[in-house]
Each structure stands twice: as C-alpha cells, then as structure tokens.
Amino acid sequence: MRFFPLLISFIITVYTLVDCARTDNSEIRNLPKWGWILLIVIIGTIGSIAYWILGRPKRQRPPGPGKHKIIPPDDDPDFLRKL
C-alpha cells in the first residue's frame, strides 16, 4: 500500500510522456516538444503537471446545449441552395 503514490506518479508520468510525444509540434505551447519530453523525463511528476498546465494545446470545446450559433437565412448556405 505504501507504493501506491509511487505507482500513481509513474502512471501519470508515462501517460503525459505519451501524450506529449503524440501531439503535433505546432500545437505544443511555451517549449519545443523535445524540451517538454526532457522536462517530463528528468523531473517526473512535476514536469508532467507543468506540461498539462503550460504546454498542452488548448482543445476546442464543442458548444454546450443551447449554445448553437444561429445563422441568419441570407448567410446560411443550405438555405440559399434551396432557393
């Protein structure tokens, strides 16, 4: 049971390393990809946390329920095609 925190730390580090390695170079923020990988490997869990806060690309969230953009008919290509 005392190895549980060490196991969780290892899993977080490996998951972050894989996520960083699979992310495109142009999407990573603040450091080049090789810099983040080096930081994650050397510092471990703290490097992983830094990557998730400072380096990971911002994901585009889909609009929530009821927050769909309303397009007026003169700008809607589907509506104009039906004319």
C-alpha positions as a Python dict, from the first residue, in 0.01 Angstrom:
ca = {
    (1, 'M'): (0, 0, 0),
    (2, 'R'): (289, 239, 55),
    (3, 'F'): (391, 201, -311),
    (4, 'F'): (54, 331, -432),
    (5, 'P'): (161, 700, -458),
    (6, 'L'): (476, 595, -644),
    (7, 'L'): (269, 385, -884),
    (8, 'I'): (24, 673, -947),
    (9, 'S'): (317, 910, -1009),
    (10, 'F'): (471, 666, -1258),
    (11, 'I'): (140, 620, -1443),
    (12, 'I'): (87, 998, -1469),
    (13, 'T'): (442, 1048, -1598),
    (14, 'V'): (412, 774, -1862),
    (15, 'Y'): (68, 896, -1975),
    (16, 'T'): (196, 1254, -2007),
    (17, 'L'): (505, 1141, -2194),
    (18, 'V'): (293, 950, -2447),
    (19, 'D'): (52, 1244, -2484),
    (20, 'C'): (340, 1485, -2544),
    (21, 'A'): (508, 1253, -2793),
    (22, 'R'): (186, 1210, -2995),
    (23, 'T'): (95, 1580, -3004),
    (24, 'D'): (191, 1775, -3316),
    (25, 'N'): (490, 2012, -3278),
    (26, 'S'): (288, 2315, -3385),
    (27, 'E'): (26, 2263, -3110),
    (28, 'I'): (260, 2247, -2809),
    (29, 'R'): (296, 2575, -2621),
    (30, 'N'): (590, 2753, -2447),
    (31, 'L'): (868, 2498, -2523),
    (32, 'P'): (959, 2275, -2817),
    (33, 'K'): (839, 1916, -2798),
    (34, 'W'): (1186, 1781, -2717),
    (35, 'G'): (1208, 2031, -2426),
    (36, 'W'): (883, 1909, -2275),
    (37, 'I'): (982, 1544, -2318),
    (38, 'L'): (1315, 1612, -2149),
    (39, 'L'): (1143, 1800, -1866),
    (40, 'I'): (890, 1520, -1814),
    (41, 'V'): (1160, 1250, -1807),
    (42, 'I'): (1402, 1438, -1577),
    (43, 'I'): (1159, 1598, -1332),
    (44, 'G'): (885, 1334, -1345),
    (45, 'T'): (551, 1421, -1189),
    (46, 'I'): (627, 1792, -1153),
    (47, 'G'): (729, 1806, -1519),
    (48, 'S'): (406, 1627, -1607),
    (49, 'I'): (198, 1878, -1415),
    (50, 'A'): (387, 2165, -1581),
    (51, 'Y'): (315, 2016, -1923),
    (52, 'W'): (-58, 1983, -1853),
    (53, 'I'): (-78, 2343, -1729),
    (54, 'L'): (168, 2525, -1958),
    (55, 'G'): (247, 2311, -2259),
    (56, 'R'): (-53, 2110, -2364),
    (57, 'P'): (-251, 2252, -2654),
    (58, 'K'): (-581, 2414, -2578),
    (59, 'R'): (-857, 2187, -2703),
    (60, 'Q'): (-1159, 2336, -2876),
    (61, 'R'): (-1469, 2251, -2677),
    (62, 'P'): (-1793, 2185, -2860),
    (63, 'P'): (-2070, 2432, -2778),
    (64, 'G'): (-2282, 2336, -2483),
    (65, 'P'): (-2652, 2259, -2505),
    (66, 'G'): (-2849, 2559, -2625),
    (67, 'K'): (-2537, 2749, -2732),
    (68, 'H'): (-2552, 2679, -3104),
    (69, 'K'): (-2468, 2968, -3330),
    (70, 'I'): (-2774, 3096, -3511),
    (71, 'I'): (-2706, 3178, -3875),
    (72, 'P'): (-2939, 3424, -4049),
    (73, 'P'): (-3102, 3286, -4366),
    (74, 'D'): (-2901, 3508, -4601),
    (75, 'D'): (-2573, 3365, -4460),
    (76, 'D'): (-2686, 3002, -4441),
    (77, 'P'): (-2552, 2809, -4746),
    (78, 'D'): (-2811, 2530, -4704),
    (79, 'F'): (-3097, 2780, -4711),
    (80, 'L'): (-2955, 2961, -5013),
    (81, 'R'): (-2912, 2632, -5201),
    (82, 'K'): (-3283, 2560, -5162),
    (83, 'L'): (-3384, 2889, -5330),
}
